[in-house]
Amino acid sequence: MANVFQSALNALERAGEAGDINPDVLKVLSRPKRVSDFALTLKKDDGGIEVFDAYRVQYCDALGPTRDGTRFVPNLSLDEVKALGLFMTIKHAVADVPAGGGKGGIKVDPSRLSRRELERLTREYIRKLIPKGPNADVPGADIGTNLQTQSWMLDEYEKITGEHCPHAVNDKPEAVGGTVGSYEATGLGLFFVTRQAARDQAIDLTQATAVVQGFGQVGGTIAELLHELGTEIIAVSDISGGLYDESGLDIPAMRAEVENEGALLEDLNAAGAEMISNEELLELDCDVLLPSAVQNVIHEDNADDISAGLILEGANGPVTPKADQILAERGIPLVPDVVANAGGATVCHYERIQGRTDHYWDLERVQKTLKDQITEAYDATSETAEELDISLRHAAWVVALRRISKSMEMRGWV
């Protein structure tokens, strides 16, 4: 398997060539500004000791303090964290969010820990982060972290500093200074981008068919929003497999059952629908395909069998570089993750604004501001793709790199 960080650097190099970016800028971006690789010692409930590997990468702060998620997963690697830090640098820049890219996490399976153990480990992680704070590095949530872990992080940071500072941590519940609209932000942003991309491809979403891989926070949201618009959602999936009905699924009823009862799709009694595999789902004939679950699901072995008219990456990295090339050669337009799923990162920016000012927005303002900002990001990407005759993926990176370049040049870094 290719090194994930090297793959990210390859993407950086290709975009740099496509956009004629200053080579010195690419040199600076080829290495993270700061890497923290440290051990966390946890005293277990039974009195024993366990030591965990932990990481934090502050990749680039040319546009602002580094910010983004924290993963608590058993297979975490430093190369993965570095790659994600670079991706977040690009995602913030293309969305015109005044922030750099950061990423971190602990190599741990949270399900093996008691609630008390998880809290102690989370607080220890925050204590070890240097530098940290709203003007340096702001950790958010990711896989394995949630509203509760973010609340513990904020509380520990405020204990250390002795100051109320809700904008020091992202993805918090509203009770401790989070923002309304954060749960659905990534899916809603994906919806706004889907509308723009469909318009450009002359796809009428009120008459179109769509397939969504994933039925959670992102996939469930985009499926329901498209359903409300009139799009026929012919298939969705989760870890148990996919549900397919060529005449369209009852998304609101399915989502209610999944969210209220914790059911998997295989447990649902969806009249007229049949269970299919996630692999079969991706190859269904449809107007719009939204892989919104996990990475590397479209690869060189199945890219020739994809039958969608338009693809939007709701997940991070669902299409491998080789598959991306195959899809481009086949003329299938693809909106990359750094634009398509930037809604969550963008609303995190609004969360920080609200925390800093102690003035909290209503849902309408959050959603309207997101619509305007992410639409501008897509339009800038589309215009750059046309200007340079390159793919939307390369164009998104070029938009980001141009903004980062200007900052680096004015700062005297290059």
Backbone hydrogen bonds in HBPLUS format (Angstrom, degrees):
<---DONOR---> <-ACCEPTOR-->    atom                        ^
c    i                          cat <-CA-CA->   ^        H-A-AA   ^      H-
h    n   atom  resd res      DA  || num        DHA   H-A  angle D-A-AA Bond
n    s   type  num  typ     dist DA aas  dist angle  dist       angle   num
A0007-SER N   A0003-ASN O   2.96 MM   4  6.25 152.3  2.04 151.8 160.0     1
A0008-ALA N   A0004-VAL O   3.12 MM   4  6.37 147.8  2.23 137.4 145.5     2
A0009-LEU N   A0005-PHE O   2.95 MM   4  6.29 153.0  2.02 147.7 155.2     3
A0010-ASN N   A0006-GLN O   2.87 MM   4  6.14 145.8  1.99 145.1 154.9     4
A0011-ALA N   A0007-SER O   3.05 MM   4  6.36 150.7  2.14 143.0 150.1     5
A0012-LEU N   A0008-ALA O   2.99 MM   4  6.32 151.1  2.08 143.8 152.1     6
A0013-GLU N   A0009-LEU O   2.91 MM   4  6.18 157.4  1.96 147.6 153.0     7
A0014-ARG N   A0010-ASN O   2.96 MM   4  6.22 163.3  1.99 151.0 155.0     8
A0015-ALA N   A0011-ALA O   3.02 MM   4  6.16 163.9  2.04 149.1 153.5     9
A0016-GLY N   A0012-LEU O   2.88 MM   4  6.02 153.5  1.95 146.3 154.5    10
A0017-GLU N   A0013-GLU O   3.00 MM   4  6.26 155.2  2.06 150.0 155.5    11
A0018-ALA N   A0014-ARG O   2.99 MM   4  6.22 160.4  2.03 147.1 152.8    12
A0019-GLY N   A0015-ALA O   2.92 MM   4  6.05 151.9  2.00 149.9 156.4    13
A0021-ILE N   A0016-GLY O   2.96 MM   5  4.90 164.5  1.99 142.4 146.9    14
A0020-ASP N   A0017-GLU O   3.35 MM   3  5.10 159.8  2.39  97.4 103.3    15
A0025-VAL N   A0022-ASN O   2.93 MM   3  5.40 132.7  2.16 112.6 124.8    16
A0026-LEU N   A0022-ASN O   3.37 MM   4  6.85 153.3  2.45 148.7 156.0    17
A0027-LYS N   A0023-PRO O   2.96 MM   4  6.29 145.4  2.08 143.3 153.3    18
A0028-VAL N   A0024-ASP O   3.06 MM   4  6.35 158.7  2.10 146.0 150.3    19
A0029-LEU N   A0025-VAL O   2.99 MM   4  6.26 157.3  2.04 148.1 154.7    20
A0030-SER N   A0026-LEU O   2.95 MM   4  5.99 111.9  2.43 135.7 151.1    21
A0030-SER N   A0027-LYS O   3.18 MM   3  5.13 151.2  2.27  97.7 106.4    22
A0033-LYS N   A0059-TYR O   2.83 MM  26  5.10 150.9  1.91 117.8 127.6    23
A0034-ARG N   A0058-GLN O   3.11 MM  24  5.19 149.9  2.20 141.2 147.4    24
A0058-GLN N   A0034-ARG O   2.95 MM  24  5.19 160.1  1.99 151.6 157.5    25
A0036-SER N   A0056-ARG O   2.81 MM  20  5.06 156.5  1.86 153.0 159.5    26
A0056-ARG N   A0036-SER O   2.96 MM  20  5.06 141.8  2.11 140.2 143.7    27
A0038-PHE N   A0054-ALA O   2.94 MM  16  5.33 159.9  1.98 146.0 151.8    28
A0054-ALA N   A0038-PHE O   2.81 MM  16  5.33 147.0  1.92 169.9 171.7    29
A0040-LEU N   A0052-PHE O   2.83 MM  12  5.12 158.5  1.87 150.1 156.8    30
A0052-PHE N   A0040-LEU O   2.82 MM  12  5.12 161.5  1.86 148.5 154.6    31
A0042-LEU N   A0050-GLU O   2.78 MM   8  5.27 175.8  1.78 165.8 167.2    32
A0050-GLU N   A0042-LEU O   2.94 MM   8  5.27 154.6  2.01 148.3 156.5    33
A0044-LYS N   A0048-GLY O   2.72 MM   4  5.20 156.3  1.78 149.5 155.7    34
A0047-GLY N   A0044-LYS O   3.01 MM   3  5.28 161.7  2.04 112.6 116.2    35
A0107-LYS N   A0053-ASP O   2.88 MM  54  5.46 173.3  1.88 162.9 163.9    36
A0055-TYR N   A0105-GLY O   2.85 MM  50  5.42 161.3  1.89 160.0 164.0    37
A0105-GLY N   A0055-TYR O   2.94 MM  50  5.42 155.9  1.99 144.9 141.9    38
A0057-VAL N   A0103-LYS O   2.69 MM  46  5.34 173.8  1.69 174.6 176.9    39
A0103-LYS N   A0057-VAL O   3.00 MM  46  5.34 148.8  2.10 144.8 153.3    40
A0059-TYR N   A0101-GLY O   2.82 MM  42  5.43 135.0  2.03 152.2 166.6    41
A0101-GLY N   A0060-CYS O   3.22 MM  41  5.74 129.9  2.48 142.2 153.1    42
A0100-GLY N   A0065-PRO O   2.88 MM  35  5.44 165.7  1.90 118.4 123.1    43
A0066-THR N   A0136-ALA O   3.16 MM  70  6.37 136.8  2.36 153.6 141.3    44
A0138-VAL N   A0066-THR O   2.89 MM  72  6.43 153.2  1.97 149.7 157.3    45
A0067-ARG N   A0100-GLY O   3.25 MM  33  6.13 148.2  2.36 119.3 121.2    46
A0068-ASP N   A0138-VAL O   3.21 MM  70  6.53 156.3  2.27 159.3 163.1    47
A0140-GLY N   A0068-ASP O   2.82 MM  72  4.85 149.1  1.91 113.7 113.5    48
A0104-GLY N   A0069-GLY O   3.13 MM  35  6.52 138.3  2.31 149.6 158.6    49
A0070-THR N   A0140-GLY O   2.89 MM  70  5.82 109.6  2.40 119.0 128.0    50
A0071-ARG N   A0104-GLY O   2.88 MM  33  6.32 160.4  1.92 138.3 139.0    51
A0106-ILE N   A0071-ARG O   2.83 MM  35  6.38 143.4  1.96 153.2 164.9    52
A0072-PHE N   A0143-ILE O   2.94 MM  71  6.34 155.1  2.01 151.9 159.6    53
A0073-VAL N   A0106-ILE O   3.25 MM  33  6.63 137.2  2.45 166.2 175.5    54
A0108-VAL N   A0073-VAL O   2.96 MM  35  5.03 126.4  2.26 103.4 107.9    55
A0081-VAL N   A0077-SER O   3.13 MM   4  6.46 157.4  2.18 147.0 152.9    56
A0082-LYS N   A0078-LEU O   2.89 MM   4  6.17 156.9  1.95 152.8 159.0    57
A0083-ALA N   A0079-ASP O   2.95 MM   4  6.16 160.6  1.99 148.6 153.7    58
A0084-LEU N   A0080-GLU O   2.95 MM   4  6.18 162.6  1.98 151.6 156.3    59
A0085-GLY N   A0081-VAL O   2.92 MM   4  6.09 145.2  2.04 141.6 151.4    60
A0086-LEU N   A0082-LYS O   3.07 MM   4  6.41 151.1  2.16 147.7 154.2    61
A0087-PHE N   A0083-ALA O   2.94 MM   4  6.27 162.8  1.97 152.1 157.1    62
A0088-MET N   A0084-LEU O   2.91 MM   4  6.10 154.3  1.98 145.4 151.8    63
A0089-THR N   A0085-GLY O   3.06 MM   4  6.27 143.9  2.20 137.5 147.2    64
A0089-THR N   A0086-LEU O   3.09 MM   3  5.01 119.6  2.47  93.9 109.3    65
A0090-ILE N   A0086-LEU O   3.09 MM   4  6.46 155.1  2.15 152.2 157.8    66
A0091-LYS N   A0087-PHE O   2.81 MM   4  6.06 160.7  1.84 150.1 156.4    67
A0092-HIS N   A0088-MET O   2.96 MM   4  5.95 172.3  1.96 148.2 150.1    68
A0093-ALA N   A0089-THR O   3.22 MM   4  6.27 156.4  2.28 136.3 143.2    69
A0094-VAL N   A0090-ILE O   2.89 MM   4  6.08 166.4  1.91 160.7 163.1    70
A0095-ALA N   A0091-LYS O   3.15 MM   4  6.21 149.5  2.25 143.5 151.3    71
A0097-VAL N   A0092-HIS O   2.84 MM   5  4.95 170.5  1.85 157.3 155.3    72
A0096-ASP N   A0093-ALA O   3.05 MM   3  4.93 155.9  2.11 100.9 107.9    73
A0099-ALA N   A0097-VAL O   2.72 MM   2  5.62 133.5  1.93 114.0  98.6    74
A0108-VAL N   A0106-ILE O   2.99 MM   2  5.59 118.6  2.38 110.4  93.6    75
A0112-ARG N   A0109-ASP O   2.99 MM   3  5.75 164.8  2.01 125.8 130.5    76
A0113-LEU N   A0110-PRO O   3.06 MM   3  5.43 163.5  2.09 113.3 118.5    77
A0118-LEU N   A0114-SER O   2.89 MM   4  6.13 162.4  1.92 155.7 160.4    78
A0119-GLU N   A0115-ARG O   2.98 MM   4  6.20 155.7  2.04 146.9 153.4    79
A0120-ARG N   A0116-ARG O   3.02 MM   4  6.27 163.0  2.05 148.3 152.5    80
A0121-LEU N   A0117-GLU O   2.94 MM   4  6.16 160.9  1.97 151.9 157.1    81
A0122-THR N   A0118-LEU O   2.93 MM   4  6.06 159.9  1.97 147.9 153.5    82
A0123-ARG N   A0119-GLU O   2.98 MM   4  6.18 165.8  2.01 154.7 158.0    83
A0124-GLU N   A0120-ARG O   2.97 MM   4  6.12 153.3  2.05 143.3 151.1    84
A0125-TYR N   A0121-LEU O   2.97 MM   4  6.20 149.0  2.07 145.1 153.2    85
A0126-ILE N   A0122-THR O   3.21 MM   4  6.59 158.4  2.26 149.3 153.2    86
A0127-ARG N   A0123-ARG O   3.01 MM   4  6.29 158.6  2.06 148.8 155.1    87
A0128-LYS N   A0124-GLU O   3.09 MM   4  6.31 145.6  2.22 145.1 153.1    88
A0128-LYS N   A0125-TYR O   3.18 MM   3  5.29 125.0  2.50  96.5 109.8    89
A0129-LEU N   A0126-ILE O   3.22 MM   3  5.29 144.7  2.35 100.5 110.4    90
A0133-GLY N   A0137-ASP O   3.15 MM   4  5.44 141.6  2.30 150.9 139.7    91
A0136-ALA N   A0133-GLY O   3.00 MM   3  5.26 166.4  2.02 117.3 120.6    92
A0137-ASP N   A0133-GLY O   2.93 MM   4  5.44 134.8  2.13 141.5 155.4    93
A0170-ASN N   A0139-PRO O   2.96 MM  31  6.12 173.6  1.96 146.4 148.5    94
A0145-THR N   A0142-ASP O   3.16 MM   3  5.52 166.4  2.18 128.7 130.7    95
A0150-GLN N   A0146-ASN O   3.04 MM   4  6.24 162.1  2.08 156.4 161.8    96
A0151-SER N   A0147-LEU O   3.05 MM   4  6.21 143.9  2.18 138.1 147.6    97
A0152-TRP N   A0148-GLN O   3.03 MM   4  6.36 157.0  2.08 152.7 158.2    98
A0153-MET N   A0149-THR O   2.92 MM   4  6.19 157.1  1.97 147.4 154.1    99
A0154-LEU N   A0150-GLN O   2.98 MM   4  6.20 163.2  2.00 146.5 150.3   100
A0155-ASP N   A0151-SER O   2.95 MM   4  6.13 165.5  1.97 148.8 153.2   101
A0156-GLU N   A0152-TRP O   2.92 MM   4  6.09 160.5  1.95 152.4 157.2   102
A0157-TYR N   A0153-MET O   2.95 MM   4  6.17 161.6  1.98 151.5 156.8   103
A0158-GLU N   A0154-LEU O   2.91 MM   4  6.15 161.1  1.95 155.5 160.4   104
A0159-LYS N   A0155-ASP O   2.95 MM   4  6.18 142.8  2.09 141.4 151.7   105
A0160-ILE N   A0156-GLU O   2.99 MM   4  6.26 153.1  2.07 148.7 155.4   106
A0161-THR N   A0157-TYR O   3.00 MM   4  6.27 161.4  2.03 152.4 156.9   107
A0162-GLY N   A0158-GLU O   2.74 MM   4  5.37 139.5  1.91 134.8 145.5   108
A0168-ALA N   A0165-CYS O   3.08 MM   3  5.74 153.0  2.15 127.6 127.9   109
A0176-VAL N   A0173-PRO O   3.16 MM   3  5.90 159.9  2.20 118.9 123.8   110
A0178-GLY N   A0173-PRO O   2.88 MM   5  4.79 139.6  2.05 126.4 124.6   111
A0177-GLY N   A0174-GLU O   3.14 MM   3  5.06 164.5  2.17 113.7 111.0   112
A0185-ALA N   A0182-SER O   3.26 MM   3  4.99 156.2  2.32  98.0 105.0   113
A0188-LEU N   A0184-GLU O   2.79 MM   4  5.86 158.1  1.84 161.4 168.9   114
A0189-GLY N   A0185-ALA O   2.86 MM   4  5.95 163.1  1.89 149.1 154.0   115
A0190-LEU N   A0186-THR O   2.96 MM   4  6.12 154.0  2.03 143.1 150.7   116
A0191-PHE N   A0187-GLY O   2.98 MM   4  6.22 143.8  2.12 138.3 147.9   117
A0191-PHE N   A0188-LEU O   3.08 MM   3  4.95 117.9  2.49  91.4 106.8   118
A0192-PHE N   A0188-LEU O   3.03 MM   4  6.41 158.5  2.07 153.7 157.9   119
A0193-VAL N   A0189-GLY O   3.03 MM   4  6.31 159.8  2.08 151.2 156.5   120
A0194-THR N   A0190-LEU O   2.84 MM   4  5.98 152.5  1.91 144.4 152.9   121
A0195-ARG N   A0191-PHE O   3.02 MM   4  6.31 156.7  2.08 152.4 157.1   122
A0196-GLN N   A0192-PHE O   3.29 MM   4  6.60 157.0  2.35 142.3 147.7   123
A0197-ALA N   A0193-VAL O   2.87 MM   4  6.10 169.1  1.88 159.4 162.3   124
A0198-ALA N   A0194-THR O   2.83 MM   4  5.87 161.2  1.87 150.5 156.1   125
A0199-ARG N   A0195-ARG O   3.07 MM   4  6.17 154.0  2.14 140.0 146.9   126
A0200-ASP N   A0196-GLN O   3.08 MM   4  6.42 156.5  2.14 147.1 152.9   127
A0201-GLN N   A0197-ALA O   3.04 MM   4  6.32 137.3  2.23 141.7 153.4   128
A0201-GLN N   A0198-ALA O   3.13 MM   3  5.04 126.8  2.43  92.7 106.7   129
A0203-ILE N   A0198-ALA O   2.80 MM   5  4.84 175.3  1.80 148.5 147.4   130
A0202-ALA N   A0199-ARG O   3.12 MM   3  5.04 162.6  2.15 106.1 109.4   131
A0207-GLN N   A0204-ASP O   2.90 MM   3  5.52 159.3  1.94 118.8 125.8   132
A0232-GLU N   A0208-ALA O   2.91 MM  24  6.22 164.4  1.94 165.8 161.0   133
A0287-ASP N   A0209-THR O   3.11 MM  78  5.26 135.1  2.32 117.0 129.4   134
A0288-VAL N   A0209-THR O   3.10 MM  79  6.48 148.1  2.20 147.9 157.3   135
A0210-ALA N   A0232-GLU O   2.87 MM  22  6.17 151.5  1.96 155.2 154.5   136
A0234-ILE N   A0210-ALA O   3.00 MM  24  6.13 140.1  2.16 154.7 167.0   137
A0211-VAL N   A0288-VAL O   2.93 MM  77  6.40 151.8  2.01 158.8 168.1   138
A0290-LEU N   A0211-VAL O   2.86 MM  79  6.19 161.2  1.90 164.0 170.3   139
A0212-VAL N   A0235-ALA O   2.98 MM  23  6.31 168.1  2.00 152.9 154.4   140
A0213-GLN N   A0290-LEU O   3.10 MM  77  6.25 154.4  2.17 128.4 136.1   141
A0292-SER N   A0213-GLN O   2.71 MM  79  5.32 146.4  1.82 138.0 149.1   142
A0214-GLY N   A0237-SER O   3.02 MM  23  5.08 129.2  2.29 113.1 126.7   143
A0220-GLY N   A0216-GLY O   2.85 MM   4  4.91 140.0  2.02 120.2 133.0   144
A0222-ILE N   A0218-VAL O   3.01 MM   4  6.27 172.9  2.02 163.5 164.2   145
A0223-ALA N   A0219-GLY O   2.97 MM   4  5.97 157.9  2.02 146.0 152.8   146
A0224-GLU N   A0220-GLY O   3.10 MM   4  6.20 159.5  2.15 142.1 147.1   147
A0225-LEU N   A0221-THR O   3.01 MM   4  6.21 162.8  2.04 153.6 158.6   148
A0226-LEU N   A0222-ILE O   2.98 MM   4  6.06 164.2  2.01 149.3 153.4   149
A0227-HIS N   A0223-ALA O   2.96 MM   4  6.04 153.4  2.03 141.8 149.9   150
A0228-GLU N   A0224-GLU O   2.93 MM   4  6.16 156.0  1.99 147.5 153.2   151
A0229-LEU N   A0225-LEU O   3.14 MM   4  6.38 138.0  2.33 136.3 147.3   152
A0229-LEU N   A0226-LEU O   3.06 MM   3  4.97 124.7  2.38  92.3 107.1   153
A0230-GLY N   A0226-LEU O   3.16 MM   4  6.46 124.8  2.48 139.3 153.1   154
A0231-THR N   A0226-LEU O   3.01 MM   5  5.37 151.5  2.10 154.0 146.2   155
A0230-GLY N   A0227-HIS O   3.06 MM   3  5.19 142.6  2.21 100.6 111.6   156
A0249-LEU N   A0233-ILE O   2.91 MM  16  5.80 155.9  1.97 150.2 153.5   157
A0245-ASP N   A0234-ILE O   2.84 MM  11  5.15 162.1  1.87 150.6 156.0   158
A0236-VAL N   A0243-LEU O   3.17 MM   7  5.63 146.2  2.29 145.9 155.5   159
A0243-LEU N   A0236-VAL O   2.82 MM   7  5.63 155.7  1.88 161.4 169.2   160
A0238-ASP N   A0241-GLY O   2.95 MM   3  5.49 155.7  2.01 146.1 149.6   161
A0241-GLY N   A0238-ASP O   3.09 MM   3  5.49 160.4  2.13 114.3 120.3   162
A0242-GLY N   A0276-ILE O   2.67 MM  34  4.91 171.6  1.68 156.8 153.9   163
A0276-ILE N   A0242-GLY O   2.80 MM  34  4.91 156.8  1.85 131.5 137.8   164
A0244-TYR N   A0274-GLU O   2.85 MM  30  5.29 156.2  1.91 147.7 155.8   165
A0274-GLU N   A0244-TYR O   2.89 MM  30  5.29 159.3  1.94 145.3 149.7   166
A0248-GLY N   A0245-ASP O   2.88 MM   3  5.35 165.1  1.90 119.8 124.6   167
A0254-MET N   A0250-ASP O   3.07 MM   4  6.27 162.5  2.11 155.5 161.1   168
A0255-ARG N   A0251-ILE O   2.80 MM   4  5.91 165.3  1.82 161.7 165.7   169
A0256-ALA N   A0252-PRO O   2.99 MM   4  6.10 155.9  2.05 143.9 150.4   170
A0257-GLU N   A0253-ALA O   3.14 MM   4  6.35 157.3  2.19 144.8 150.2   171
A0258-VAL N   A0254-MET O   2.96 MM   4  6.20 158.8  2.01 150.8 156.8   172
A0259-GLU N   A0255-ARG O   2.88 MM   4  5.99 169.0  1.89 154.1 156.9   173
A0260-ASN N   A0256-ALA O   2.85 MM   4  5.71 158.0  1.89 144.0 151.1   174
A0261-GLU N   A0257-GLU O   3.04 MM   4  5.54 151.9  2.12 131.9 139.5   175
A0262-GLY N   A0258-VAL O   2.92 MM   4  4.99 124.6  2.23 123.7 132.9   176
A0267-ASP N   A0264-LEU O   2.91 MM   3  5.36 152.0  1.99 111.9 120.9   177
A0268-LEU N   A0265-LEU O   3.11 MM   3  5.34 157.9  2.16 108.5 115.2   178
A0273-ALA N   A0270-ALA O   3.10 MM   3  5.61 164.6  2.12 135.9 137.6   179
A0281-LEU N   A0277-SER O   2.98 MM   4  6.22 155.7  2.04 147.9 155.0   180
A0282-LEU N   A0278-ASN O   3.29 MM   4  6.51 154.6  2.35 144.6 148.4   181
A0283-GLU N   A0280-GLU O   3.11 MM   3  5.40 140.2  2.27 105.1 116.1   182
A0284-LEU N   A0281-LEU O   3.21 MM   3  5.48 170.0  2.22 114.3 116.0   183
A0309-GLY N   A0286-CYS O   3.18 MM  23  6.70 129.2  2.45 132.3 146.5   184
A0309-GLY N   A0287-ASP O   3.16 MM  22  4.69 130.3  2.42  98.2 112.2   185
A0310-LEU N   A0287-ASP O   2.99 MM  23  6.22 113.6  2.44 135.7 153.5   186
A0289-LEU N   A0310-LEU O   2.84 MM  21  6.23 161.0  1.87 162.0 168.5   187
A0312-LEU N   A0289-LEU O   3.04 MM  23  6.50 155.7  2.10 161.6 168.3   188
A0314-GLY N   A0291-PRO O   3.07 MM  23  5.66 124.1  2.39 123.6 135.5   189
A0315-ALA N   A0291-PRO O   2.98 MM  24  6.19 143.6  2.12 148.7 137.7   190
A0296-ASN N   A0317-GLY O   2.76 MM  21  6.15 159.0  1.81 140.8 140.0   191
A0297-VAL N   A0318-PRO O   2.88 MM  21  5.29 119.6  2.25 120.3 134.4   192
A0298-ILE N   A0318-PRO O   2.91 MM  20  6.14 167.1  1.92 169.5 169.2   193
A0320-THR N   A0298-ILE O   2.98 MM  22  6.38 165.5  2.00 173.6 178.4   194
A0302-ASN N   A0299-HIS O   3.13 MM   3  5.70 150.7  2.22 115.0 122.6   195
A0303-ALA N   A0299-HIS O   2.90 MM   4  5.67 134.4  2.11 162.5 176.1   196
A0305-ASP N   A0302-ASN O   2.92 MM   3  5.28 149.1  2.01 110.3 120.2   197
A0306-ILE N   A0303-ALA O   3.41 MM   3  5.45 167.0  2.42 103.3 107.1   198
A0311-ILE N   A0333-PRO O   3.04 MM  22  6.36 157.5  2.09 152.2 159.2   199
A0335-VAL N   A0311-ILE O   2.86 MM  24  6.33 158.4  1.90 154.9 159.7   200
A0313-GLU N   A0335-VAL O   3.09 MM  22  6.31 168.3  2.11 173.4 173.4   201
A0324-ASP N   A0320-THR O   2.84 MM   4  6.05 154.2  1.90 154.8 163.1   202
A0325-GLN N   A0321-PRO O   3.11 MM   4  6.39 150.4  2.20 144.0 150.3   203
A0326-ILE N   A0322-LYS O   3.10 MM   4  6.42 155.8  2.16 144.7 151.1   204
A0327-LEU N   A0323-ALA O   2.86 MM   4  6.10 166.8  1.87 159.8 162.4   205
A0328-ALA N   A0324-ASP O   3.01 MM   4  6.17 153.8  2.08 142.3 149.7   206
A0329-GLU N   A0325-GLN O   2.98 MM   4  6.22 156.2  2.03 147.4 153.6   207
A0330-ARG N   A0326-ILE O   2.98 MM   4  6.26 138.8  2.15 142.4 154.2   208
A0332-ILE N   A0327-LEU O   3.01 MM   5  5.41 165.4  2.03 157.1 153.7   209
A0331-GLY N   A0328-ALA O   3.01 MM   3  5.02 153.0  2.09 100.0 108.6   210
A0339-VAL N   A0336-PRO O   3.14 MM   3  5.81 158.0  2.19 117.2 123.6   211
A0340-ALA N   A0336-PRO O   2.83 MM   4  5.90 168.4  1.84 164.1 160.1   212
A0341-ASN N   A0337-ASP O   3.05 MM   4  5.34 162.7  2.08 131.4 136.9   213
A0342-ALA N   A0339-VAL O   3.30 MM   3  5.28 168.6  2.31 112.0 111.6   214
A0346-THR N   A0342-ALA O   2.98 MM   4  6.12 152.5  2.06 151.4 159.8   215
A0347-VAL N   A0343-GLY O   2.98 MM   4  6.16 160.3  2.01 149.7 154.0   216
A0348-CYS N   A0344-GLY O   3.00 MM   4  6.22 143.0  2.15 142.7 153.2   217
A0349-HIS N   A0345-ALA O   3.29 MM   4  6.60 139.1  2.46 134.2 143.4   218
A0349-HIS N   A0346-THR O   3.04 MM   3  5.16 126.9  2.33  96.5 110.1   219
A0350-TYR N   A0346-THR O   3.30 MM   4  6.80 145.3  2.42 138.0 146.9   220
A0351-GLU N   A0347-VAL O   2.89 MM   4  6.24 146.3  2.00 144.3 154.3   221
A0352-ARG N   A0348-CYS O   3.03 MM   4  6.37 150.4  2.12 145.1 151.8   222
A0353-ILE N   A0349-HIS O   3.04 MM   4  6.38 155.8  2.10 147.6 154.2   223
A0354-GLN N   A0350-TYR O   2.98 MM   4  6.21 164.1  2.01 151.3 154.8   224
A0355-GLY N   A0351-GLU O   2.96 MM   4  6.16 157.7  2.01 146.7 153.2   225
A0356-ARG N   A0352-ARG O   2.89 MM   4  6.02 155.7  1.95 149.3 155.5   226
A0357-THR N   A0353-ILE O   3.08 MM   4  6.24 152.6  2.16 147.4 154.2   227
A0358-ASP N   A0354-GLN O   2.81 MM   4  5.56 127.6  2.08 142.2 154.6   228
A0366-VAL N   A0362-ASP O   3.18 MM   4  6.52 163.3  2.20 154.9 159.6   229
A0367-GLN N   A0363-LEU O   2.96 MM   4  6.14 171.3  1.96 159.2 160.9   230
A0368-LYS N   A0364-GLU O   2.94 MM   4  6.04 160.5  1.98 148.0 153.8   231
A0369-THR N   A0365-ARG O   2.95 MM   4  5.94 165.0  1.98 148.9 153.5   232
A0370-LEU N   A0366-VAL O   2.98 MM   4  6.13 156.1  2.04 145.5 152.6   233
A0371-LYS N   A0367-GLN O   2.91 MM   4  6.07 159.9  1.95 144.5 150.3   234
A0372-ASP N   A0368-LYS O   3.03 MM   4  6.29 165.6  2.06 152.3 154.8   235
A0373-GLN N   A0369-THR O   2.99 MM   4  6.14 164.8  2.01 149.4 153.9   236
A0374-ILE N   A0370-LEU O   2.89 MM   4  5.89 174.3  1.89 159.9 161.8   237
A0375-THR N   A0371-LYS O   3.07 MM   4  5.88 148.3  2.18 138.5 147.3   238
A0376-GLU N   A0372-ASP O   3.10 MM   4  6.21 152.2  2.18 139.0 146.1   239
A0377-ALA N   A0373-GLN O   3.09 MM   4  6.37 147.4  2.20 139.3 148.2   240
A0378-TYR N   A0374-ILE O   3.01 MM   4  6.28 157.5  2.06 143.8 148.9   241
A0379-ASP N   A0375-THR O   2.88 MM   4  6.10 166.7  1.89 152.4 156.4   242
A0380-ALA N   A0376-GLU O   2.90 MM   4  6.02 159.0  1.94 147.0 152.4   243
A0381-THR N   A0377-ALA O   3.08 MM   4  6.24 152.3  2.16 141.4 149.0   244
A0382-SER N   A0378-TYR O   2.82 MM   4  6.10 161.8  1.85 157.7 162.6   245
A0383-GLU N   A0379-ASP O   2.89 MM   4  6.04 162.6  1.92 150.8 155.4   246
A0384-THR N   A0380-ALA O   3.03 MM   4  6.12 152.5  2.11 139.5 147.0   247
A0385-ALA N   A0381-THR O   2.92 MM   4  6.14 153.0  1.99 148.3 156.0   248
A0386-GLU N   A0382-SER O   3.09 MM   4  6.36 153.9  2.16 144.7 151.1   249
A0387-GLU N   A0383-GLU O   2.86 MM   4  6.05 156.8  1.91 144.9 152.3   250
A0388-LEU N   A0384-THR O   2.98 MM   4  6.07 163.7  2.00 152.1 154.3   251
A0389-ASP N   A0385-ALA O   2.81 MM   4  5.39 117.0  2.21 132.5 146.8   252
A0390-ILE N   A0385-ALA O   3.05 MM   5  4.89 150.0  2.15 130.0 139.0   253
A0395-ALA N   A0391-SER O   2.91 MM   4  6.08 157.1  1.96 147.8 155.4   254
A0396-ALA N   A0392-LEU O   2.89 MM   4  6.02 154.2  1.95 146.3 151.4   255
A0397-TRP N   A0393-ARG O   3.27 MM   4  6.59 162.9  2.30 151.3 154.8   256
A0398-VAL N   A0394-HIS O   2.92 MM   4  6.18 149.9  2.01 146.3 155.6   257
A0399-VAL N   A0395-ALA O   2.90 MM   4  6.18 161.7  1.93 155.4 158.9   258
A0400-ALA N   A0396-ALA O   3.12 MM   4  6.39 163.3  2.15 147.1 151.2   259
A0401-LEU N   A0397-TRP O   2.77 MM   4  5.96 165.0  1.79 152.5 157.1   260
A0402-ARG N   A0398-VAL O   2.88 MM   4  5.99 154.7  1.94 152.9 158.3   261
A0403-ARG N   A0399-VAL O   3.34 MM   4  6.60 157.0  2.40 143.8 149.0   262
A0404-ILE N   A0400-ALA O   2.95 MM   4  6.25 162.4  1.98 155.5 160.9   263
A0405-SER N   A0401-LEU O   2.78 MM   4  5.80 156.5  1.83 144.1 151.3   264
A0406-LYS N   A0402-ARG O   3.13 MM   4  6.33 159.6  2.17 145.2 149.1   265
A0407-SER N   A0403-ARG O   3.34 MM   4  6.61 160.7  2.38 145.0 149.3   266
A0408-MET N   A0404-ILE O   2.93 MM   4  6.21 167.1  1.95 157.4 161.1   267
A0409-GLU N   A0405-SER O   2.85 MM   4  6.01 163.5  1.88 157.0 161.3   268
A0410-MET N   A0406-LYS O   3.02 MM   4  6.17 163.2  2.05 147.6 152.0   269
A0411-ARG N   A0407-SER O   2.94 MM   4  6.08 147.9  2.05 148.3 157.4   270
A0412-GLY N   A0408-MET O   3.10 MM   4  6.18 118.5  2.49 134.7 149.0   271
A0413-TRP N   A0408-MET O   2.91 MM   5  5.14 149.3  2.01 159.4 157.0   272
A0412-GLY N   A0409-GLU O   3.14 MM   3  5.13 145.0  2.27  96.8 107.3   273
